[in-house]
Amino acid sequence: MNILAAVTTATEETFKLNDVLRAVASKLEAPCVAVLILLIIAAVALFGWLVAELFTEHRHLKVKLPLLLEDIRLGAKPLPDVISESGLLKRQKAALLELTAHPEFDTTMREALAVRLIEQEQASYDMIVKLSELVSRLGPMFGLLGTLIPLGPGIIALGRGDTYALSTSLLTAFDTTIVGLITAAVATVITTVRKTWYKDYMSMLDVLMSCVLEIINTDKGREAE
């Protein structure tokens, strides 16, 4: 009898714990759906941002790097003028002009400044990419949560023969899965495109920084002689 009573008590305690878990899970359904709505809005905003960036920046990046390097090497115009009149992006021009704006710096200081400017640009691009990466990772997670949470009440409804409640739970589960996957797909495409663009931007900036440093150091060496 004591064993039977212990088993009964343990079973009752297990049911109580399950009720607590069920209550917590049911309370998470509404926040999960809300987060999914925010994620789909974020994905649409990121896509709009990408399109705007395409037409305002990327499309206007018209630079033939060999010709620009040749203009810098020849020195027919002052270096800041060559940079300002080039078809580089505003951020690239600003970084290069910042490097030329300190004639009092020695070689070591200019190289340190160049490294810092490149790191700042890379950090800025990484921050933008991380936004879409975050959306692409959170979408499937909350989609899965939105799928599993309604299944509990759906299974209970199935046991009771309540087909309407079961169909409602399944519909919610399918909808959240679809929204999560679509959000992740859009964000993944945006991340891939941006990584390609930014890799090209940084490669170009790195080459130009090296060239500008070499020209400035050469000019300073001639002045010292």
C-alpha positions in Angstrom: 0.0 0.0 0.0 2.8 2.4 0.8 4.4 1.7 -2.6 1.1 2.3 -4.4 0.6 5.5 -2.4 4.1 6.7 -3.3 3.5 6.0 -7.0 0.2 7.8 -6.9 1.8 10.8 -5.2 4.7 10.9 -7.7 2.2 10.7 -10.6 0.2 13.5 -9.2 3.3 15.6 -8.8 4.4 14.9 -12.3 1.0 16.0 -13.6 1.3 19.2 -11.6 4.7 19.9 -13.1 3.4 19.2 -16.6 0.5 21.6 -15.9 3.1 24.3 -15.0 5.0 23.6 -18.2 1.8 23.7 -20.2 0.8 27.0 -18.7 4.2 28.5 -19.4 4.2 27.2 -23.0 0.7 28.5 -23.6 1.7 32.0 -22.3 4.5 32.0 -24.8 2.3 31.6 -27.9 1.3 35.2 -28.2 4.8 36.6 -27.7 6.1 34.1 -30.2 3.6 35.2 -32.8 4.4 38.9 -32.1 8.1 38.3 -32.5 7.5 36.5 -35.9 5.4 39.5 -37.0 8.3 41.8 -36.0 10.8 39.6 -37.9 8.7 39.6 -41.1 8.5 43.4 -40.8 12.3 43.5 -40.3 12.9 41.3 -43.3 10.7 43.6 -45.5 12.6 46.7 -44.1 16.0 45.1 -44.8 14.9 44.2 -48.3 13.8 47.8 -48.9 17.1 49.0 -47.5 19.0 46.7 -49.9 17.0 48.0 -52.9 17.7 51.6 -51.8 21.4 50.9 -51.3 21.5 49.3 -54.8 20.1 52.4 -56.5 21.8 55.1 -54.3 25.3 53.6 -53.8 26.1 50.3 -55.5 24.8 51.4 -58.9 26.8 54.6 -58.7 30.1 52.9 -57.9 31.7 53.5 -61.3 35.4 53.1 -60.7 38.0 51.5 -63.0 40.6 50.7 -60.3 43.6 50.5 -62.7 42.8 54.0 -64.1 42.2 55.5 -60.7 45.5 54.0 -59.4 47.3 55.5 -62.5 45.8 58.9 -61.8 47.0 58.7 -58.2 50.5 57.6 -59.3 50.9 60.3 -62.0 50.0 63.1 -59.6 48.7 65.4 -62.3 46.2 66.7 -59.8 46.4 67.0 -56.0 45.7 63.7 -54.3 42.5 65.0 -52.5 41.1 66.3 -55.8 41.7 62.9 -57.5 39.9 61.1 -54.7 37.0 63.6 -54.6 36.4 63.4 -58.3 36.5 59.6 -58.5 33.5 57.4 -58.7 34.1 55.9 -55.3 31.4 55.6 -52.6 31.1 58.5 -50.1 32.4 56.3 -47.3 35.5 55.3 -49.3 36.2 58.9 -50.3 35.8 60.0 -46.6 38.3 57.4 -45.4 40.9 58.2 -48.1 40.5 61.9 -47.6 41.0 61.5 -43.9 44.2 59.7 -44.6 45.5 62.7 -46.7 44.2 65.3 -44.2 47.2 64.9 -41.8 50.4 66.0 -43.5 52.1 66.4 -40.1 51.9 62.7 -39.4 55.0 60.5 -39.9 55.0 57.2 -41.7 54.2 55.1 -38.7 51.3 57.3 -37.7 49.8 57.4 -41.2 50.0 53.6 -41.4 48.3 53.2 -38.0 45.6 55.7 -39.2 45.1 53.7 -42.4 44.7 50.5 -40.4 42.2 52.2 -38.1 40.1 53.6 -40.9 39.9 50.2 -42.6 38.9 48.6 -39.3 36.2 51.2 -38.9 34.8 50.6 -42.3 34.9 46.8 -41.8 33.1 47.1 -38.5 30.4 49.3 -40.0 29.8 46.8 -42.8 29.8 43.9 -40.3 27.2 45.6 -38.2 24.9 45.9 -41.2 25.4 42.3 -42.2 24.7 41.1 -38.6 21.2 42.6 -38.7 20.1 40.3 -41.5 22.1 37.4 -40.1 20.2 37.8 -36.8 16.8 37.8 -38.6 17.8 34.7 -40.6 18.7 32.8 -37.5 15.8 33.9 -35.3 13.1 33.3 -38.0 13.4 29.5 -38.0 13.8 29.4 -34.2 10.6 31.3 -33.5 8.9 29.5 -36.4 9.6 26.2 -34.7 8.4 27.5 -31.4 5.2 28.7 -33.0 4.8 25.2 -34.5 5.3 23.2 -31.3 3.4 25.4 -28.8 -0.1 25.0 -30.5 0.4 21.2 -30.9 -0.1 20.6 -27.2 -3.7 22.0 -27.2 -4.2 20.3 -30.6 -3.3 16.9 -29.3 -5.6 17.4 -26.3 -8.4 18.5 -28.7 -7.8 15.4 -30.8 -8.2 13.2 -27.7 -11.5 14.9 -27.0 -12.7 14.6 -30.6 -12.8 18.4 -31.0 -11.7 18.7 -34.7 -12.3 22.4 -34.8 -9.8 23.1 -32.0 -7.4 20.7 -33.6 -7.6 22.4 -37.0 -7.1 25.8 -35.4 -4.0 24.6 -33.6 -2.6 23.0 -36.8 -3.3 26.2 -38.8 -1.4 28.3 -36.3 1.5 25.8 -36.4 1.7 25.9 -40.2 1.4 29.7 -40.4 4.2 30.3 -38.0 6.4 27.8 -39.7 5.8 29.4 -43.1 6.5 32.9 -41.8 9.7 31.8 -40.0 11.0 30.1 -43.1 10.1 33.0 -45.4 11.8 35.5 -43.1 14.9 33.4 -42.9 15.0 33.0 -46.7 14.7 36.7 -47.4 17.3 37.6 -44.7 19.7 35.0 -46.0 19.6 36.3 -49.6 20.1 39.9 -48.3 23.1 38.7 -46.2 24.7 36.9 -49.2 24.3 39.9 -51.5 25.6 42.4 -49.0 28.6 40.2 -48.1 29.5 40.1 -51.8 29.2 43.9 -52.1 31.1 44.7 -49.0 33.9 42.3 -49.7 34.4 44.2 -53.0 34.2 47.6 -51.3 36.8 46.6 -48.6 39.1 45.0 -51.2 39.1 48.2 -53.3 39.6 50.4 -50.2 42.5 48.3 -49.0 44.3 48.7 -52.4 43.6 52.4 -52.6 44.8 52.9 -49.0 48.1 51.2 -49.8 48.5 53.2 -52.9 47.8 56.5 -51.2 50.1 55.7 -48.3 52.9 54.9 -50.8 52.4 58.2 -52.7 52.3 60.2 -49.5 55.4 58.5 -48.0 57.2 59.0 -51.3 56.4 62.7 -51.4 57.4 63.1 -47.8 60.7 61.4 -48.5 61.4 63.7 -51.4 60.6 66.8 -49.3 63.0 65.5 -46.6 65.8 65.2 -49.1 
